[in-house]
Amino acid sequence: MSPEEQALYWVINDDPLQLSIGDEVDELSILQRYSLLTLWFQALDAGVRWNNSTNWLIGGECNWAGINCNAGVVTVVDLSSNGLQGTLSPDL
């Protein structure tokens, strides 16, 4: 599966939050989680081992290492300490 397919599968089937379509707050979180997860799975597919993956894939995305939010909206993605290289997904 592509990173995008992996991210979508995770959001639908494995996300512990089980967010709901139709709830405006949940829909924003779903979009943010999907976008960030495409990067996560792209890095894993490239063999990158993140130096700090604290809270990724558990809890809200605003608590994931390197992600900062304001009122539930992702405002900063700073993964510079994780050794990531290459092209960012257009979903970001």
Stockholm file with secondary structure:
# STOCKHOLM 1.0

chainA/1-92         MSPEEQALYWVINDDPLQLSIGDEVDELSILQRYSLLTLWFQALDAGVRWNNSTNWLIGGECNWAGINCNAGVVTVVDLSSNGLQGTLSPDL
#=GR chainA/1-92 SS CCHHHHHHHIIIIICTTCCCTTCHHHHHHHHHHHHHHHHHHHHHHTTCCCSCCTTTTSSCGGGSTTEEEETTEEEEECCGGGTCCSCCCTTC
#=GC SS_cons        CCHHHHHHHIIIIICTTCCCTTCHHHHHHHHHHHHHHHHHHHHHHTTCCCSCCTTTTSSCGGGSTTEEEETTEEEEECCGGGTCCSCCCTTC
//
